Amino acid sequence: MPAQLKLGDIVVNVAFKPIKNVHLSVHPPVGRVTISAPLHLSLDAIRAFTARKIGWIKRQQRILREQERETAREALDRETHYVWGRRLLLKVIEADAAPSVNINQKRLILRMRPGTNMAKRLAILDGWYREEVRRAALPLLDKWEAAMGVKARQLFIQRMKTKWGSCNPKAATIRINTDLAKKPRECLEYLVVHELTHLIEPTHNDRFRALMDKFMPKWQSARQTLNLLPVRHEAWNY
């Protein structure tokens, strides 16, 4: 049964689940706080856990509220788009052929059939970004699985509204946000290592941070880069 805690000006929504560990999350865009907790844990114990994390929660909320948002995209000619951290101008070409996307110097070229509406144009671009992430992530997975001694059973690339990535340690599956193809490549590598580390340690505890320090000593710099970059304009669901 869901519950709610209030610590000062912070409201925490608690969901009890058949899990072993407490999972604390701060969600975009304004820092909504949720906790997934084991069924046996009391609200008093969850309150004490949350109180110890107040400083971290407030830091994450501040980062989210200050993070720049992209303007809404419409896939129009000369619109700005980003690919692996590079700013490119979109060139829209209408042609009676299958849609395609490619890069030509400082241009992102979108070819589409005449009369293609905005939703379809954006879907074509999203599909292209998804494949860009997949092509880049697969060799990174091979590299880091070997270095870390772990194995992900399956990789999913999808558009995600509230996370850059996620891991299901029990199923050994990893999910990565399509929009990482818009960020510098080191951000994707950081996410791959981050999610693979969750196959060893499911929570963001001291052991997790020590493992990240071991595998990728500069991981906090990559995380900061990702957190400071503009994020997709969304009609967020709360």
N, C-alpha and C positions, 0 to 999 in steps of 0.2 A: 504494500500500500504506500503511495507517495506521501511525503511529508514536507514541511517547510520549516527552516530555521532562520532566525534573524540575529545577526551579530552586528550591532551598531547600525550602520546604513547599508549593510550587505545582506541581501536575501539569498538564501541557499535552498534550492529545490532538491530534495532527497528522494531517490528511488531505490527501493530494496530489491536485490536480485540474487539469484543463486550463484554468487561469485565468491572468491576467496579474499580479495583485496579491495580496499577503498579506492575509487577512481574519482578524482577531482578535476573538473573542467571549467574553463572560463571561455564563453562563446562570443564570437563577433555578432553584431557590430559594437555593442555597448557594454559587453562584459557580463552577460547573464551567467550565474554560477550554478552548476549542478554537481551533485555527488551521486555516484552509484555505490551502494554499500551492501555488504553481505547481510543475509537475512537475520543472522543472530545478533547483529550489532545494535546497541541501544542508541537512542537519540542523544543521550548525554555523552556517550563515547564519540559520536559523530561531531557533536558540538565542540568537544575538546580537541579533536583532530582539526576541525576547521579553524578554531582559534589559533592554533599553531601555524596555520598557513595564511593568516590575514595579510601579512606583508607581501607575500607572493601574489595573492589574489589581487590586491590593489595595484601592484606593478603591472600585472597582465591587463587589468582593466584600463589603466592609463595608456598602455601601448595601443590597445584596440581603439580607444576613443580618439587618440591622436593620429592614427594611421590614415594616410591620404587615400581617398577613393578615386577610382577612375571615373570619368564621365561615361554615361551610357553609350555603348557602341551601336551603330546602325548598319555597319558594313557598307559605308558610302565611299565614293572616290575621294582620295586625299585625306581620309581619316587616319589618325595615328593608331598604330598597333605595335605591340612589343613581341619580339621573338628572341629568346635566350638573352634577355637584357638589352637588346638592341632596339632602338626606336626606328620604325619603318613606316612609310606612307603607303596606304592601301591604293592599289590600282585595280579598278573594276573593269573587266572586259566581258562584254556580252558576245556569246558565240553559240551556235547551234551544235553543241558537243557536250560530252559529259563534264560536269564541274570539276575544277581542279584548283589547287593552291600551290604556289611556289615562290621562291625568293629570287629577285633579280637586282643585285647591288643593294640599293637602299629602298627597294620597293617590295612590298608583299603583293603578289599578283593573284587576284581572285578571278577565275574564269567561270562564267555561269551562263545558263540559258537566258535569252531575253525575257523580261517580265518576272524574273525570280523575286519573290517578296523578301522583306527584311528578315523574317523568322528563318526562312530557308537559307538565306545568305549567311546568317550567324551560325546556323547549324553546320553548314559546310566548313566554316572556319573552325568551329569547335571540334569537328571530326579530325581536321588536319592537325590541330594542336594535340589532340589525344594521341594520334599516331607519332607525332614528334616526341612526346614524353615516352611512349612505349619503346621507340627505337633507341632513345638515349638511356632509358632505365635498365633495359635487359643486360647490356654489358656491365653496367654498374652493379647489378645484382650478382652476376657471375663473379666479379672481382671481389666484392665484399663478403659474399657467402663463403668463398674460399679463405679469405683473411680472418673471418670471425668464427668459422667452424659451425655455421648454421645453414639451414635450408628453408626457403619459403616455398610452400607447395604451389601457391598461385599468386599472380600479380594482377590486380585490377586497376585500370586507369579510368577515372571518371570525374565528372564535374562535381565538386564538393563545395557546399556553401559555408561550412563552419570550420573546416579543417584543411590543412595542407596534405595530411596523410593519416593513415590509421593502420593498426595491426591487430589481428585476432590471433593471439599466441596459441590458443587451443587448436584452432584450425590451421595455423601457420600460414595465414593469408595476409597479404599486404595490399592496401589501397593508396593510390597516389592521385592527387588533384591534377586535372588536365591543365590548369592555369600555371603550373610550374614551368611549362614551355615558354612562358613569357618572362621568366625570371632568369638571372645569371645561372649558368650551369652548376656552379658550386652549391647553389641552393637545392637542386635536385639531388646531388650526391649526399648532402647533409641529410635530406629526408630519407633517402635509402638506408643510410647507416642508422639513423634514428629508429626507423621502423624495424630493421633487422635486430637492433639491440633489444627491442621489446620481445623478441623470441627467447631472449636469455632472461631479461628482467621486465615483467609486464608493467610495472609502475614507474613513475618518475621520482624514485627515491634516491638516496645517496649512492646506492650500488649502481643504479642506472647512470647517474652522472659520472661515476668513476669509470664505468665501461666506455662511455662516450669519450672521456678524456684519453683513455687508452687507445681506442680505435681511431679517433679523429681529434687530435689535440686542439685544433682550431675550430671546433664545431660551434662554439658560442659566437664566433665572429660571423659564420655563415648564417646562423639563426638570426642574429641581429640584422644582417643585410636583408633577409627575407621579411622580417617584421617591420622594417622601415620603408619597404617599397609599397607603392600604391596597390590596392587590391581591387578586384572586380566590383563594379557598381552592381548592386543587387537590390531587389525588393525583398529584404530579409523577412523570413518567417520567425516569429518569436516563440 
